[in-house]
Amino acid sequence: MGSGGSDITRIVIVCAGGQGAVVADILQSAREAGSDAVPVGFVDDTPGLAGTAVLGLNVLAPISELGDIDHDAVIVALGDNQARSEMTERLLASGERLATAIHPCACIAPSASIGEGSMISAGAIVTPRAAIGRGVILNTSASVDHDSIVGDFAHVSAGATVGARCHIGAEALIAIGATVASMMTVGARTIIGSGAVVVAHIPAGVVAFGVPARIRPDRKP
Ligand SMILES: CC(C)(COP(=O)(O)OP(=O)(O)OC[C@H]1O[C@@H](n2cnc3c(N)ncnc32)[C@H](O)[C@@H]1OP(=O)(O)O)[C@@H](O)C(=O)NCCC(=O)NCCS
């Protein structure tokens, strides 16, 4: 685990912020558990970060110098869904390959699928036939139940629960501790607030929170 393909071994983590540290920890834990994937360091454009280290991994260069670093694939560790999507598409267009980071303490059903570039943290659970898209973050102890679909670049936050046969749209955020009841749909780029319970379909491009979750027309994602 920890790699998007058997021939991928050297992975550069794009961005060295909080999600970058999470991904470094996932890859280091996977390596200790026997993965052949090796995180070689970070690239990050933040002034002053080059030459520093995060969890013992060096920030090697700005993103524009990625081509000078020996590597097989990248993983884009940006917490913001739209920014992660845009950066990933830009890097793919420049010829990069995507790695996938799966913590050895995540539990993924063999019949589930995980898209390239996704980051699955410790304690996450994905049950049979769930389909996780590309560049998705499944954070600590998030769960996605059977036959659900999580769209590209969505984020299921720590402790959030997606029931069975749900459809979570691309770039949606299911915030910390929220629950999406089985068979519900959450539209693309929608934010479901922390602790919310979704018991009705929620359209694209809205913010909803509360129990039951209600759309807040005065807020935009
Ligand atoms: C839904 C959310 C995005 C709304 O943010 P916001 O628009 O900035 O809202 P505000 O903080 O200005 O709060 C506005 C009001 O809504 C309430 N509110 C906000 N989020 C709420 C929530 N999740 N549940 C219940 N009430 C909430 C606030 O208490 C406040 O009420 P008040 O006007 O009576 O004081 C945010 O609260 C949230 O849930 N963020 C989660 C982020 C997260 O988990 N990210 C993942 C990181 S791993």
The ligand as an SDF file (V2000), in Angstrom:
LIG
                    3D

 48 50  0  0  0  0  0  0  0  0999 V2000
  -20.2640   25.1830    7.8270 C   0  0  0  0  0  0  0  0  0  0  0  0
  -19.1260   26.1640    8.0080 C   0  0  0  0  0  0  0  0  0  0  0  0
  -18.2050   26.0880    6.8040 C   0  0  0  0  0  0  0  0  0  0  0  0
  -19.7610   27.5360    8.1310 C   0  0  0  0  0  0  0  0  0  0  0  0
  -18.7800   28.4840    8.2910 O   0  0  0  0  0  0  0  0  0  0  0  0
  -19.1760   30.0290    8.2920 P   0  0  0  0  0  0  0  0  0  0  0  0
  -20.0410   30.3280    7.1200 O   0  0  0  0  0  0  0  0  0  0  0  0
  -17.8840   30.7820    8.4360 O   0  0  0  0  0  0  0  0  0  0  0  0
  -20.0860   30.1740    9.5620 O   0  0  0  0  0  0  0  0  0  0  0  0
  -19.8080   31.0440   10.8740 P   0  0  0  0  0  0  0  0  0  0  0  0
  -18.6690   30.4660   11.6260 O   0  0  0  0  0  0  0  0  0  0  0  0
  -19.7500   32.4990   10.4820 O   0  0  0  0  0  0  0  0  0  0  0  0
  -21.1440   30.7850   11.7190 O   0  0  0  0  0  0  0  0  0  0  0  0
  -22.3730   31.3890   11.3650 C   0  0  0  0  0  0  0  0  0  0  0  0
  -23.4320   30.8650   12.2950 C   0  0  0  0  0  0  0  0  0  0  0  0
  -23.7160   29.4890   11.9770 O   0  0  0  0  0  0  0  0  0  0  0  0
  -23.4110   28.6480   13.0890 C   0  0  0  0  0  0  0  0  0  0  0  0
  -22.7220   27.4730   12.5740 N   0  0  0  0  0  0  0  0  0  0  0  0
  -21.6380   27.4570   11.7700 C   0  0  0  0  0  0  0  0  0  0  0  0
  -21.2980   26.1960   11.4970 N   0  0  0  0  0  0  0  0  0  0  0  0
  -22.1790   25.4070   12.1260 C   0  0  0  0  0  0  0  0  0  0  0  0
  -22.3260   24.0070   12.2150 C   0  0  0  0  0  0  0  0  0  0  0  0
  -21.4940   23.1870   11.5710 N   0  0  0  0  0  0  0  0  0  0  0  0
  -23.3470   23.5300   12.9200 N   0  0  0  0  0  0  0  0  0  0  0  0
  -24.2030   24.3530   13.5760 C   0  0  0  0  0  0  0  0  0  0  0  0
  -24.1050   25.7080   13.5270 N   0  0  0  0  0  0  0  0  0  0  0  0
  -23.0950   26.2210   12.8210 C   0  0  0  0  0  0  0  0  0  0  0  0
  -22.4990   29.4790   13.9720 C   0  0  0  0  0  0  0  0  0  0  0  0
  -22.5800   29.0600   15.3090 O   0  0  0  0  0  0  0  0  0  0  0  0
  -23.0420   30.8510   13.7580 C   0  0  0  0  0  0  0  0  0  0  0  0
  -24.2060   31.0040   14.5120 O   0  0  0  0  0  0  0  0  0  0  0  0
  -24.6180   32.4180   15.1460 P   0  0  0  0  0  0  0  0  0  0  0  0
  -24.8170   33.3570   13.9850 O   0  0  0  0  0  0  0  0  0  0  0  0
  -25.8880   32.1230   15.8920 O   0  0  0  0  0  0  0  0  0  0  0  0
  -23.4860   32.8250   16.0260 O   0  0  0  0  0  0  0  0  0  0  0  0
  -18.2480   25.8570    9.2310 C   0  0  0  0  0  0  0  0  0  0  0  0
  -18.8730   26.1720   10.4240 O   0  0  0  0  0  0  0  0  0  0  0  0
  -17.8170   24.4090    9.3220 C   0  0  0  0  0  0  0  0  0  0  0  0
  -18.5630   23.4800    9.6440 O   0  0  0  0  0  0  0  0  0  0  0  0
  -16.5540   24.1930    9.0600 N   0  0  0  0  0  0  0  0  0  0  0  0
  -16.0080   22.8630    9.1330 C   0  0  0  0  0  0  0  0  0  0  0  0
  -14.6300   22.8830    8.5880 C   0  0  0  0  0  0  0  0  0  0  0  0
  -14.0480   21.4950    8.5690 C   0  0  0  0  0  0  0  0  0  0  0  0
  -14.4350   20.5640    9.2510 O   0  0  0  0  0  0  0  0  0  0  0  0
  -13.0760   21.3650    7.7030 N   0  0  0  0  0  0  0  0  0  0  0  0
  -12.3810   20.1330    7.5460 C   0  0  0  0  0  0  0  0  0  0  0  0
  -11.0030   20.2980    8.0400 C   0  0  0  0  0  0  0  0  0  0  0  0
  -10.2190   18.7620    8.3360 S   0  0  0  0  0  0  0  0  0  0  0  0
  1  2  1  0
  2  3  1  0
  2  4  1  0
  2 36  1  0
  4  5  1  0
  5  6  1  0
  6  7  2  0
  6  8  1  0
  6  9  1  0
  9 10  1  0
 10 11  2  0
 10 12  1  0
 10 13  1  0
 13 14  1  0
 14 15  1  0
 15 16  1  0
 15 30  1  0
 16 17  1  0
 17 18  1  0
 17 28  1  0
 18 19  1  0
 18 27  1  0
 19 20  2  0
 20 21  1  0
 21 22  1  0
 21 27  2  0
 22 23  1  0
 22 24  2  0
 24 25  1  0
 25 26  2  0
 26 27  1  0
 28 29  1  0
 28 30  1  0
 30 31  1  0
 31 32  1  0
 32 33  2  0
 32 34  1  0
 32 35  1  0
 36 37  1  0
 36 38  1  0
 38 39  2  0
 38 40  1  0
 40 41  1  0
 41 42  1  0
 42 43  1  0
 43 44  2  0
 43 45  1  0
 45 46  1  0
 46 47  1  0
 47 48  1  0
M  END
$$$$
